[in-house]
Amino acid sequence: MTRLKNLCTKIGSGATPKGGKDSYQGGDYALIRSQNVLDWQFSDNGLAFINDEQASKLDNVQIRPGDVLLNITGDSVARTCIVPDNIQKARVNQHVCIIRPRAGQLDSLYLLMFLEHRKNSLLQIASSGATRNALTKATIEAIDIKVPDYDKQLKLTALVRSISAQIDNLTQTNGHLLELAMTLYKELASAIDSKTALKACTRLVSRGVTPKYDDSSSYTVLNQKCIRNHSVSLVPSRKMTPPKKSEKQLQYGDILICSTGTGTLGRCAQVLFSPTEMTVDSHVTIVRPCSMRFMPFLGCWALSSEPLFESLAKGSTGQTELSRSELELLDVPLPDEKSLDSFYKEVIPIFNLLQTNSNKIQNLVALRDSLLPKLMSGAIDVSKIELPTPLEQGSPTNGRLPA
């Protein structure tokens, strides 16, 4: 075992420019915050930008290729990813720590796998002895890590690298497909004069459940962290005792809307995979379309209405809520039967492909999660197998480094 600090050239976090978020003046430098660091994945959603003068004051936390990012405070503590290739001129704020492995000694993806494997332990450390979850620089430097020789690290990471490459490609494809569907929706919506209340075109508008967590259960509960960038991720989900009522069990086509908290309220995504034994917690609203024929249209409406949902927030800062009753009364464009049929026929092939790709993504994520402990424990002897070459990808989004 070796202390992490002995295998890295840098471990450290940054700062927020004076004036807080109101000081983000735009410019050529990205300021990476905790919301940009997800498990296995970097998100450019909400990425802030600062000018040359602000960036120069944070020169000690410049991002370099291969840097591992670790959230060190708050509810997102211990989330970790590798900075993608397309983020080059960037700094981090005080909530994100840069861990820079020493070249030839510690592979970035191996370190990411190690941190993901040790996440529960990191969460316990972060929650001990403080009112707010936090990981200190000293704590991170003192982490003991078992490091095989560098060639073996590359073999151990090759399988995860390949899986993550496939996830990246499918995720990007789905992004393009969703953009196409949204373009078709906006063309139709702009020509519609009639409107109806959301309640009239849904079978269910309801908050989720109050979960009783149970790591041994097979029943999954999603939270607001699972809803980002118009997509659903199972990575931050948890397991719970199955609920007594089944109406809130998720179905294909359900729309999920984050319904509490400044910065999260209003984010939404549509369930475009085939969920089994799955629901959402009480911070998320389920909107179930009245029919499969209306499902794509209502889903596109919801994705285009995020600013509207956010505007409905009521309550004090940090304690904002989205009212179900107000949500139900929102106006939804109502196409005539002929226009709806035409739209459905045009977009359903897109949604079918989205469903196929989304199911593949969920299966790949599950495969990666199941392989991780076996790879890190040595239960899989990677030296005896030929591992696949990763698919080519221009800009990785799941913490994958180029081959």
C-alpha positions as CSV (number, residue, x, y, z in Angstrom):
1,M,0.0,0.0,0.0
2,T,1.2,3.5,-0.8
3,R,0.0,6.9,0.3
4,L,-1.8,8.7,-2.6
5,K,0.3,11.8,-2.1
6,N,3.4,9.8,-3.1
7,L,1.9,8.9,-6.5
8,C,0.7,12.4,-7.5
9,T,2.3,15.6,-8.6
10,K,-0.6,17.7,-7.3
11,I,-3.5,17.4,-4.9
12,G,-5.4,20.6,-4.3
13,S,-8.6,22.6,-4.7
14,G,-9.2,26.2,-5.9
15,A,-11.3,29.1,-5.0
16,T,-14.3,31.2,-6.2
17,P,-13.4,34.6,-7.6
18,K,-14.3,37.4,-5.3
19,G,-18.0,38.2,-5.5
20,G,-19.2,34.6,-5.8
21,K,-21.2,33.4,-8.8
22,D,-22.1,37.0,-9.6
23,S,-18.5,37.6,-10.5
24,Y,-18.4,35.2,-13.4
25,Q,-17.7,37.7,-16.1
26,G,-17.3,35.3,-19.0
27,G,-14.1,34.7,-20.9
28,D,-11.9,31.9,-22.2
29,Y,-11.4,30.0,-19.0
30,A,-13.9,27.5,-17.6
31,L,-14.4,27.4,-13.8
32,I,-15.2,23.8,-12.8
33,R,-17.7,23.5,-9.9
34,S,-19.0,20.5,-8.0
35,Q,-22.1,20.4,-10.3
36,N,-19.8,19.6,-13.2
37,V,-18.3,16.6,-11.5
38,L,-20.6,13.6,-11.6
39,D,-19.7,9.9,-11.0
40,W,-17.7,8.6,-13.9
41,Q,-18.8,11.6,-16.0
42,F,-18.0,15.3,-16.5
43,S,-21.0,17.6,-17.2
44,D,-20.7,20.9,-18.9
45,N,-24.2,21.8,-17.9
46,G,-23.9,25.1,-16.0
47,L,-20.2,25.4,-16.6
48,A,-19.1,28.9,-15.6
49,F,-16.5,31.0,-17.4
50,I,-14.1,33.6,-16.0
51,N,-11.8,36.1,-17.7
52,D,-8.0,36.2,-18.0
53,E,-7.4,38.3,-14.8
54,Q,-9.6,36.0,-12.7
55,A,-8.0,32.9,-14.1
56,S,-4.5,34.2,-13.4
57,K,-5.3,34.3,-9.7
58,L,-6.1,30.6,-9.9
59,D,-3.0,29.5,-11.9
60,N,-2.1,27.1,-9.1
61,V,-5.2,25.0,-10.0
62,Q,-4.9,24.8,-13.8
63,I,-6.5,21.8,-15.3
64,R,-4.2,19.4,-17.3
65,P,-5.1,16.3,-19.4
66,G,-5.6,13.3,-17.3
67,D,-6.5,15.1,-14.1
68,V,-8.9,13.3,-11.8
69,L,-11.5,15.6,-10.2
70,L,-13.0,14.9,-6.8
71,N,-15.8,16.8,-5.1
72,I,-14.8,17.5,-1.6
73,T,-17.8,19.3,0.1
74,G,-21.5,19.1,0.4
75,D,-24.1,16.6,-0.8
76,S,-22.0,15.8,-3.9
77,V,-18.9,14.9,-1.9
78,A,-16.8,12.0,-3.3
79,R,-18.2,12.2,-6.8
80,T,-15.3,11.8,-9.2
81,C,-14.4,11.9,-12.9
82,I,-11.6,12.5,-15.3
83,V,-11.6,15.9,-17.0
84,P,-12.4,15.4,-20.7
85,D,-10.0,16.3,-23.5
86,N,-12.1,19.2,-24.7
87,I,-11.8,21.1,-21.4
88,Q,-8.3,22.5,-21.5
89,K,-8.3,26.1,-20.4
90,A,-9.9,25.6,-17.0
91,R,-9.6,26.1,-13.2
92,V,-11.5,24.6,-10.3
93,N,-13.2,26.2,-7.4
94,Q,-12.9,25.4,-3.7
95,H,-15.4,22.5,-3.8
96,V,-13.4,20.5,-6.3
97,C,-10.0,18.9,-5.8
98,I,-7.5,18.2,-8.6
99,I,-5.7,14.9,-8.2
100,R,-2.9,14.6,-10.8
101,P,-1.3,11.2,-11.0
102,R,2.4,10.9,-11.6
103,A,3.0,9.8,-15.2
104,G,4.2,6.2,-15.5
105,Q,3.3,5.3,-11.9
106,L,-0.4,5.8,-11.5
107,D,-2.9,5.7,-14.4
108,S,-5.7,8.2,-14.2
109,L,-8.5,5.7,-15.0
110,Y,-7.1,3.3,-12.5
111,L,-7.2,6.0,-9.9
112,L,-10.8,6.9,-10.9
113,M,-11.8,3.2,-10.6
114,F,-10.1,3.0,-7.1
115,L,-12.0,6.1,-5.9
116,E,-15.3,4.9,-7.2
117,H,-14.7,1.5,-5.6
118,R,-13.9,3.2,-2.3
119,K,-16.7,5.7,-2.5
120,N,-18.6,4.4,0.6
121,S,-15.5,4.7,2.6
122,L,-14.9,8.2,1.4
123,L,-18.5,9.2,2.3
124,Q,-18.0,7.8,5.8
125,I,-14.8,9.8,6.2
126,A,-16.5,13.0,4.9
127,S,-19.4,12.7,7.3
128,S,-17.4,12.2,10.4
129,G,-16.9,15.0,12.9
130,A,-18.4,17.9,11.0
131,T,-21.7,19.6,10.3
132,R,-21.1,19.5,6.6
133,N,-19.7,16.7,4.5
134,A,-16.1,17.4,3.6
135,L,-12.9,15.8,2.5
136,T,-9.7,17.7,3.4
137,K,-6.5,17.8,1.4
138,A,-4.7,16.0,4.2
139,T,-7.3,13.2,4.2
140,I,-7.0,12.7,0.5
141,E,-3.2,12.7,0.6
142,A,-3.3,10.1,3.3
143,I,-5.4,7.6,1.4
144,D,-3.7,4.3,1.1
145,I,-3.9,2.8,-2.4
146,K,-2.7,-0.6,-3.6
147,V,-0.9,0.0,-6.9
148,P,0.0,-2.8,-9.2
149,D,2.8,-2.2,-11.8
150,Y,1.8,0.3,-14.5
151,D,1.3,-2.3,-17.3
152,K,-1.1,-4.2,-15.1
153,Q,-3.0,-1.0,-14.3
154,L,-3.5,-0.4,-18.0
155,K,-4.8,-4.0,-18.4
156,L,-7.1,-3.6,-15.5
157,T,-8.5,-0.3,-16.9
158,A,-8.8,-1.5,-20.5
159,L,-12.2,-3.3,-20.0
160,V,-13.7,-0.3,-18.2
161,R,-12.3,2.0,-20.8
162,S,-14.0,0.1,-23.5
163,I,-17.3,0.0,-21.7
164,S,-17.2,3.7,-21.0
165,A,-16.4,4.4,-24.6
166,Q,-19.5,2.6,-25.7
167,I,-21.5,4.6,-23.1
168,D,-20.1,7.8,-24.4
169,N,-21.0,7.0,-28.0
170,L,-24.5,6.0,-27.2
171,T,-25.0,9.0,-25.0
172,Q,-23.8,11.4,-27.7
173,T,-26.0,9.6,-30.3
174,N,-29.0,10.0,-28.0
175,G,-28.2,13.7,-27.6
176,H,-28.3,14.2,-31.4
177,L,-31.6,12.2,-31.7
178,L,-33.2,14.2,-28.9
179,E,-32.2,17.5,-30.7
180,L,-33.8,16.2,-33.8
181,A,-37.0,15.3,-32.0
182,M,-37.1,18.8,-30.3
183,T,-36.7,20.5,-33.7
184,L,-39.7,18.7,-35.0
185,Y,-41.7,19.5,-31.9
186,K,-40.9,23.2,-32.1
187,E,-41.9,23.4,-35.7
188,L,-45.3,21.9,-34.8
189,A,-45.8,23.8,-31.5
190,S,-45.2,27.1,-33.2
191,A,-48.3,26.5,-35.4
192,I,-50.6,25.4,-32.6
193,D,-53.2,27.9,-31.2
194,S,-55.2,25.5,-29.0
195,K,-54.1,24.7,-25.4
196,T,-55.1,22.5,-22.6
197,A,-54.1,22.1,-19.0
198,L,-51.4,19.5,-18.2
199,K,-53.8,17.6,-16.0
200,A,-56.1,16.9,-19.0
201,C,-53.3,15.1,-20.9
202,T,-51.8,13.0,-18.2
203,R,-52.7,9.9,-16.2
204,L,-50.6,10.8,-13.2
205,V,-49.0,13.9,-11.8
206,S,-47.5,13.0,-8.4
207,R,-44.4,13.4,-6.2
208,G,-42.5,10.2,-5.6
209,V,-42.1,8.2,-2.4
210,T,-40.4,8.6,0.9
211,P,-37.9,5.7,0.6
212,K,-36.8,3.3,3.3
213,Y,-33.3,2.6,2.0
214,D,-32.1,-1.0,1.8
215,D,-28.9,-1.8,0.0
216,S,-29.8,-5.5,-0.1
217,S,-33.0,-4.8,-2.1
218,S,-33.4,-5.0,-5.9
219,Y,-35.8,-2.0,-6.0
220,T,-34.2,1.2,-7.3
221,V,-35.2,4.8,-6.2
222,L,-34.0,7.7,-8.3
223,N,-33.3,11.2,-6.8
224,Q,-32.7,14.6,-8.3
225,K,-29.0,13.8,-8.9
226,C,-30.2,11.2,-11.4
227,I,-31.8,13.8,-13.6
228,R,-29.3,15.9,-15.6
229,N,-28.8,17.1,-19.2
230,H,-32.3,15.8,-20.2
231,S,-31.4,12.2,-19.4
232,V,-31.7,9.8,-16.5
233,S,-28.6,8.3,-14.9
234,L,-28.8,5.3,-12.5
235,V,-25.3,5.9,-11.1
236,P,-26.5,8.2,-8.2
237,S,-29.6,6.0,-7.5
238,R,-30.1,3.9,-4.3
239,K,-31.9,0.8,-3.3
240,M,-35.0,0.8,-1.2
241,T,-37.7,-1.5,0.3
242,P,-40.4,-1.9,-2.4
243,P,-43.3,0.6,-1.9
244,K,-46.7,-0.7,-1.0
245,K,-48.4,1.0,-3.9
246,S,-47.5,0.4,-7.5
247,E,-48.8,3.5,-9.2
248,K,-45.5,5.3,-8.7
249,Q,-43.5,2.5,-10.2
250,L,-41.8,4.1,-13.2
251,Q,-43.0,3.3,-16.8
252,Y,-41.5,3.9,-20.2
253,G,-42.4,7.5,-21.2
254,D,-42.8,8.9,-17.7
255,I,-41.5,12.5,-17.4
256,L,-39.5,13.2,-14.3
257,I,-39.2,16.8,-13.0
258,C,-36.9,17.9,-10.1
259,S,-39.2,19.7,-7.7
260,T,-37.2,21.0,-4.8
261,G,-34.1,23.3,-4.2
262,T,-32.6,26.2,-6.0
263,G,-30.4,25.1,-8.9
264,T,-32.1,21.7,-9.3
265,L,-35.8,22.6,-9.4
266,G,-37.1,22.5,-13.0
267,R,-34.6,20.0,-14.4
268,C,-36.4,17.2,-16.2
269,A,-35.9,14.1,-18.3
270,Q,-38.1,11.5,-19.9
271,V,-37.7,7.8,-19.0
272,L,-36.6,6.4,-22.4
273,F,-35.5,3.0,-21.2
274,S,-37.5,0.1,-19.9
275,P,-37.5,0.5,-16.1
276,T,-38.1,-2.5,-13.8
277,E,-38.7,-2.2,-10.0
278,M,-38.0,1.5,-10.0
279,T,-39.5,4.7,-8.6
280,V,-38.4,8.3,-7.6
281,D,-38.2,9.9,-4.2
282,S,-40.4,12.7,-3.0
283,H,-38.2,15.5,-4.4
284,V,-39.1,14.4,-7.9
285,T,-42.5,14.7,-9.7
286,I,-43.7,11.9,-12.0
287,V,-45.8,13.2,-15.0
288,R,-47.3,10.2,-16.9
289,P,-48.7,11.0,-20.4
290,C,-52.3,10.1,-21.1
291,S,-51.4,7.8,-23.9
292,M,-48.4,6.4,-25.8
293,R,-49.5,8.4,-28.8
294,F,-49.2,11.6,-26.9
295,M,-46.0,10.5,-25.0
296,P,-43.4,11.9,-27.4
297,F,-45.2,15.3,-27.8
298,L,-45.6,15.8,-24.1
299,G,-42.0,14.7,-23.4
300,C,-40.7,17.3,-25.9
301,W,-43.0,20.0,-24.3
302,A,-41.6,19.2,-20.9
303,L,-37.9,19.4,-22.0
304,S,-38.6,22.8,-23.6
305,S,-40.4,24.0,-20.5
306,E,-37.6,23.8,-17.9
307,P,-37.4,27.6,-17.5
308,L,-41.2,27.7,-17.0
309,F,-41.0,25.0,-14.3
310,E,-38.2,26.9,-12.5
311,S,-40.2,30.1,-12.6
312,L,-43.0,28.3,-10.5
313,A,-40.6,27.8,-7.6
314,K,-42.1,29.0,-4.2
315,G,-40.3,29.3,-0.9
316,S,-37.1,30.7,0.5
317,T,-33.7,30.2,-1.1
318,G,-32.6,26.6,-0.8
319,Q,-36.0,25.5,0.3
320,T,-38.0,26.1,-2.9
321,E,-40.7,23.8,-4.0
322,L,-42.6,23.1,-7.2
323,S,-46.3,22.8,-6.5
324,R,-48.1,19.9,-8.0
325,S,-51.4,21.8,-8.3
326,E,-49.7,24.6,-10.2
327,L,-47.9,22.2,-12.4
328,E,-51.2,20.5,-13.4
329,L,-52.7,23.8,-14.5
330,L,-49.9,24.7,-16.9
331,D,-51.0,25.2,-20.5
332,V,-49.8,22.6,-23.0
333,P,-50.2,23.1,-26.8
334,L,-52.9,20.8,-28.1
335,P,-52.4,19.7,-31.7
336,D,-55.3,18.5,-33.7
337,E,-55.6,14.8,-34.3
338,K,-54.1,14.9,-37.8
339,S,-51.1,16.9,-36.7
340,L,-50.5,14.7,-33.7
341,D,-50.7,11.6,-35.8
342,S,-48.2,13.0,-38.3
343,F,-45.8,14.1,-35.5
344,Y,-46.1,10.7,-33.8
345,K,-45.3,8.8,-37.0
346,E,-42.3,11.1,-37.6
347,V,-40.8,10.9,-34.2
348,I,-41.6,7.4,-33.0
349,P,-38.7,5.9,-34.9
350,I,-36.5,8.4,-33.1
351,F,-38.0,7.5,-29.7
352,N,-37.6,3.7,-30.5
353,L,-33.9,4.2,-31.2
354,L,-33.6,6.4,-28.0
355,Q,-35.2,3.5,-26.1
356,T,-32.9,0.9,-27.6
357,N,-29.8,3.0,-26.9
358,S,-30.9,3.9,-23.4
359,N,-31.4,0.3,-22.5
360,K,-27.9,-0.5,-23.8
361,I,-26.5,2.3,-21.6
362,Q,-28.2,1.1,-18.5
363,N,-27.0,-2.4,-19.2
364,L,-23.4,-1.2,-19.7
365,V,-23.5,0.9,-16.5
366,A,-24.7,-2.2,-14.6
367,L,-21.9,-4.3,-16.2
368,R,-19.3,-1.7,-15.3
369,D,-20.6,-1.6,-11.7
370,S,-20.5,-5.4,-11.4
371,L,-17.1,-5.7,-12.8
372,L,-15.5,-2.9,-10.8
373,P,-15.1,-4.8,-7.4
374,K,-13.9,-7.9,-9.2
375,L,-11.3,-5.9,-11.2
376,M,-10.1,-4.0,-8.1
377,S,-9.9,-7.2,-6.0
378,G,-8.0,-9.2,-8.6
379,A,-10.8,-11.7,-9.0
380,I,-10.6,-11.2,-12.8
381,D,-7.2,-12.2,-14.2
382,V,-6.8,-9.6,-16.9
383,S,-3.4,-10.8,-17.9
384,K,-4.9,-13.9,-19.5
385,I,-7.4,-12.3,-21.8
386,E,-7.3,-10.2,-24.9
387,L,-9.2,-7.0,-24.1
388,P,-11.1,-5.0,-26.8
389,T,-9.8,-1.8,-28.2
390,P,-12.0,1.2,-27.1
391,L,-14.2,2.8,-29.7
392,E,-12.9,6.1,-31.1
393,Q,-14.4,9.1,-29.5
394,G,-13.5,12.7,-30.0
395,S,-14.6,14.2,-26.6
396,P,-15.1,11.7,-23.8
397,T,-17.9,12.4,-21.2
398,N,-17.7,9.4,-18.9
399,G,-14.2,9.8,-17.5
400,R,-12.6,7.8,-20.4
401,L,-9.1,8.7,-21.6
402,P,-8.1,8.2,-25.2
403,A,-6.5,4.8,-25.9
